[in-house]
């Protein structure tokens, strides 16, 4: 079931104004899936053109890139957590915040660094830690990865 996030945008016919049951937008989905940078930029540009903003109390509006899901995560969090460097770079180019903390207090860089430090069996498809280390570095983190060899 979808819920309307902003009456004004929905009236313009924009599917961008809809959220799923976990309060995730089309941008969240694109970030999680690792969509092409052009798709992410198109979503951001279209949202800006249609003035897709979510209303908070007291007339405060939140930019599309800063919409949060039920875990308090933005699209940037999901792109970083899944190691999608191209999406992270596109979101940064379009002005998305790399410093937003989720409901657990973690920033996108911290999520990427945590994934880079875990063992290969804990990463999707046994991916190399450098994938997340690179994303963490792009977000201003240390980019440290798990060093599995013993020191001599």
C-alpha positions in Angstrom: 0.0 0.0 0.0 1.3 3.4 -0.9 0.9 6.6 1.1 0.9 10.1 -0.3 3.8 12.2 1.2 2.8 15.6 -0.3 -0.7 16.5 -1.5 0.6 19.3 -3.8 3.0 17.1 -5.8 0.6 14.1 -5.9 -1.9 16.5 -7.5 0.6 17.1 -10.2 0.7 13.4 -10.9 4.2 12.6 -9.6 4.9 9.1 -8.5 7.9 10.6 -6.7 5.6 11.8 -3.9 4.6 8.2 -2.9 6.2 6.1 -0.3 5.9 2.3 0.4 5.0 0.8 3.8 8.6 1.3 5.0 8.4 5.0 3.9 10.9 4.4 1.1 10.7 6.6 -2.0 11.8 5.8 -5.6 15.1 7.4 -4.7 15.6 4.9 -1.8 14.9 2.1 -4.2 17.3 3.4 -6.9 20.0 3.8 -4.2 19.5 0.4 -2.7 19.6 -1.3 -6.2 22.6 0.6 -7.5 20.8 2.3 -10.3 22.8 4.1 -12.9 24.0 7.6 -11.9 21.9 9.1 -14.7 18.8 7.6 -13.2 19.5 8.9 -9.7 20.3 12.4 -11.2 17.0 12.3 -13.2 15.0 11.4 -10.1 16.7 14.3 -8.2 16.2 16.8 -11.1 12.6 15.7 -11.6 11.9 16.0 -7.8 13.4 19.5 -7.9 11.4 20.5 -10.9 8.1 19.3 -9.3 9.2 20.7 -6.0 8.8 17.3 -4.4 9.3 17.9 -0.7 7.9 16.2 2.3 6.0 18.3 4.8 7.0 18.1 8.4 5.3 19.9 11.3 5.2 23.7 11.4 5.5 24.1 7.6 9.1 22.8 7.4 9.9 20.9 4.2 12.5 18.3 3.6 14.4 17.9 0.3 13.7 14.7 -1.7 17.3 13.4 -1.1 16.8 13.8 2.7 13.5 11.8 3.0 13.9 9.2 5.7 12.4 5.7 5.8 11.3 3.8 9.0 14.9 3.2 9.9 15.7 6.9 9.6 17.8 6.2 6.5 18.2 8.4 3.5 19.0 7.2 0.0 22.6 8.0 0.7 22.6 5.5 3.6 21.3 2.8 1.4 23.8 3.5 -1.4 26.7 3.5 1.0 25.5 0.3 2.8 25.2 -1.6 -0.4 28.5 -0.3 -1.8 27.1 1.6 -4.8 29.9 4.2 -5.4 28.3 5.6 -8.5 25.0 6.3 -6.7 26.9 7.9 -3.8 28.8 10.1 -6.2 25.6 11.1 -8.0 23.8 12.0 -4.7 26.8 14.1 -3.6 26.8 15.9 -6.9 23.1 16.7 -6.5 23.7 18.1 -2.9 22.5 15.1 -0.8 24.0 15.2 2.7 26.7 12.7 3.6 26.5 13.5 7.3 22.9 12.6 8.1 22.6 10.0 10.9 20.0 7.3 10.9 17.8 6.1 13.8 20.8 4.2 15.2 23.1 7.3 14.9 25.1 6.0 12.0 26.1 8.1 9.0 26.5 6.7 5.5 30.3 6.7 5.9 30.0 4.7 9.1 27.7 2.2 7.5 30.2 1.7 4.6 33.2 1.4 7.0 31.3 -1.2 9.1 30.7 -3.2 6.0 34.3 -2.9 4.8 35.5 -4.2 8.2 33.3 -7.3 8.3 34.4 -10.7 7.0 33.9 -11.7 3.4 31.1 -14.1 4.3 29.2 -11.3 5.9 29.3 -9.1 2.8 26.9 -9.6 -0.1 28.2 -12.3 -2.5 31.6 -12.3 -0.8 32.4 -8.9 -2.3 35.8 -7.4 -1.6 36.1 -5.0 1.4 37.6 -2.4 -0.9 34.2 -1.8 -2.5 32.9 -0.3 0.8 36.2 1.2 1.8 36.1 3.2 -1.4 32.6 4.4 -0.7 33.6 5.4 2.9 36.6 7.4 1.6 34.3 9.2 -0.9 32.1 10.1 2.0 35.0 11.5 4.0 35.6 8.4 6.1 38.9 6.6 6.6 38.1 3.8 4.2 39.8 1.2 6.4 39.3 -2.4 5.4 39.7 -5.7 7.3 43.3 -6.9 7.1 43.2 -10.7 7.2 46.9 -11.4 7.0 49.0 -11.8 10.1 51.6 -9.1 10.7 55.1 -10.4 10.4 
